[in-house]
Every structure is written in C-alpha cells, then in structure tokens.
Amino acid sequence: MLDPFPPCSLLATVIHPIAQSLNLGSLPLHIHEIVFALSFYTFLESFASPAISSFLFPVYPTVPRQTKISWNIHFVSLIHPLGSLFRYRALIHGLAGPYMGYTGAGGMVQAFSAGYFLWDLGVSIVYFDILGWSSLLHAIYALAVVSLGFQPHGHRMSKGLIQFQQRPFANYYGLNFVLYELSTPFLNIHWF
C-alpha cells in the first residue's frame, strides 16, 4: 500500500541532513506527516479540547490551571490511539514481513505516531512541573522506538564503501508498538 500523501520536497530537503546524521533514511519521505500530526495534536490540546470540554462539561472553565492542562493532555491521548487503530488496520495486511516489511503507508502510520510522541515530548518539557519525569521519559523512549521504523535495515559493501539500503527495518514492529497505545483510553477515561 502506498503512502496516500506525497512527500513535501521543501521539508524533505530541509530534514535530509538531520535524517542522514541520525541514520533515519526514510524520515524525509514522511516529515510532512510528522509536522501535520504535531500540528494536529497541538490544535487538539490548545483549541479543540477546551472548546469541546467547556461545551460537554460546564465545570471545565472553573477548574484550576493544572487540572485544565492535564485534562487537555488526556483529551489528546484519548484521540491518538483511536486514529492509530484505524490507520493500522487499513494497512497491516499489506506488509511484506515482520523484519523487512515496509510500505509507504506503514511509514505514514509511523510518522503520525512520531508526530504524536513529538507533541508528547513537547508538552512533557513545557509542563514538566506538572507531568514530571515519568511523562518525559515515556515521551523520549516512545519517540525513539517509533523512530526505529525510519532506520535502514543493514548495509552492503560496494567498492569498499558501506551503503545503507533504503528500506527501513522493523516498521512492522514499530506499528505493533503503536497498538500498546490502545490501553490509553482505558487509563484516561476517568478524566472525563
């Protein structure tokens, strides 16, 4: 299955040197989806959650700042796994195999999750006084695991040089890792 969203050449060009230095070969192909996801989750936290929560729960505007921040973060973390499930189900059967299986659509799912965990890392830093070390470490490690799907899988020798192959490795396992996020709604539902 192909990625339904073609890469943005400007973003791909800008991120390419960083991707090469981090050995994330397919990141330039999906950076636009990461940026979109990061923007989407920021919009949910900053605008959608306060608006929807104020409408559905009249007490929301009166709660303390710390509670609103936690509420909005939990709102976003409730939305992310549901979207991941739909994206995951739409493509999982088209992968070539557990280790070498990579498709553009698989990279897209990985990118949307990377955007979410990048957002999670940002809020964990900005609201460190509220969320603490556990949230920050979770965001760092989850982003690292999801990003493994952008790394090339091995190398080959050509004229004395090591050349990395283009297909990322472990995309299949990265997508399965995203399924762990399905437990989040059950953990966070008490916030609403």
N, C-alpha and C positions, 0 to 999 in steps of 0.2 A: 504494500500500500504506500502510495506516495504522500509526501507532506502536502496538504492542500494549500499551504501558504508559502509562496515562493520567497526565497531569501531577499533581504534588502541589501543591495550591493554596497551602499554607503556604510551601513552598520557593520556588514561583514568585513569591509576593508579596514575600518577603524579597529575592530576587535581582533583581527587576524594576528598582529604581532603578539598581543597578550595571550591569545589562544595557543600560538606556537610555543611561547615561553612556558606555559603551563601544561603543554602536551595535551591540549584539548582540541584535537584535529577537526572535529565536526561542529564545534561551537559556532564558527562563523555562519554555518548553514542555518542555525537556529537562534541566533542572537535576537532577531526581531521578535520571536515568540517569547523569549525571556523578558524582553523590555515590555512587550504587551502585557504579559502576565503580571509583572511587577507593578505596572501602572494600574491594571485592573484591580489587584488586591489592595493597592493603596487607595483607589477610589472607593472600594467597598468599606474599608476601615474609616476613611475620613468623611465620606458623604452618605453612602447607602445605609450603613449600619445606624448612624444617628437618626436619619430620616425614618427608616423603617421601624426602628426600635421606639422612637417617640410616638409613632402612629399606633403601633401594636401594644406598647406598654407605657401608659401615661406616666408612670413613676420614673421612667428613664431620665427625663430632663432634670430631675431633682436629686439624683444620686451623686455622690462625691466624684471628683475628677478621676481618682484612681480606679474607682469602680467602672466608670464610663470607658476608660482606656482598656481595662480587662474585658469588659463586655464587648467592645468593638473588635478586639483581637479574637475573642472566642467566636464572634459572628463570622469573621473571615475564615477561621479554621473550621467552621461548620460547612462553609460553602466549598472549600477546596477539595476535600475528599469526594464529594458527590460529583463534581466535574471530572475528577481523575478517574472515577469508576466508569463514567460514560466514555471518556476518551480511551481508556484501557480496553474496555470490552469491544470497542469498534475496531481495534487493530491487532489484538494479541494473537489471533489465529493465523495471521499472515506472516509472523516472524519465522526466520529460517532455522532457528535452533537456539538453545539456551546460551551458548557462548558466542557464536558468531552472528546470531540473529540481530539484524539491524535493518530497519526501514526508515524512510523519511518520516513516516507517521509516528513510528516509535520514538524518533528523535524529537518530534513535536511534543509528545506526551512528556518526555524527559524535560524538555525546555519549559513547559508550563509549570512543572513541578519545581524546576530550578528557580523560576521566577517567584513562585510561592515561597520557597525557602530563602531566597534572597530578601524578599519582603520580610519574612520572619526574622532573619538576621538583623535587618534594619530596625525593626520595632524592638527587638531584644537589646540592641545597643541604645536606642533613644530612650527606652523605658526600662533601662537596667535596674534602676532603683525600685521599680515595681515588680519586674519579672525575675530578676536575679540570675545567678549563674546557671541554673538548670536549663532555663529557657535559652540562654545564649549558647551553651554547649550543644543543646539539641539542634538549634538552627545551624551551627557550624558543621556538625557531623552529618546532619541530613543533607545539607547543601553539598558537602564533599561526596557523599555516597551517590546522590543523584547525578553529580557531575562526572562520575566514573563512566557513564554512558557516552560521554563525548570524547573519551580517550581512544586512540587507535589500539588495535589488538596485536601487538607484536611488531616484528620488524623482519627485514630480509637484507642480505648483503647484495650490493650492486656496485661493481667496480671499486671495491674497497670501502664503500660508504654504507652506513646503515640508513635505510629508508623505511620510514614507518608506512604501513599500509593504511589506506584511507578509511576502512570500515572500523567504527568504534567497537570496543568489546563490552560485553556484559550489559548491553542495552536491555536484554530480556530480564536480567536480574534486577536492574535498576527499576524497571517497570513493576516488577513484583514487590520491590521495596515500597513503592508508592502505595501499594494496597494496604500496607500497615496503617496508613493514614485513615483508613475506613473506620478504625476504632475511635477516632477523634470525636465524631458527633455523639457517641455514647458517653464519652468522658465529659463533654462540654455542655450537654443539654440542660444541666441544672442551672446554667447561667440565664436561662430564658423563662 
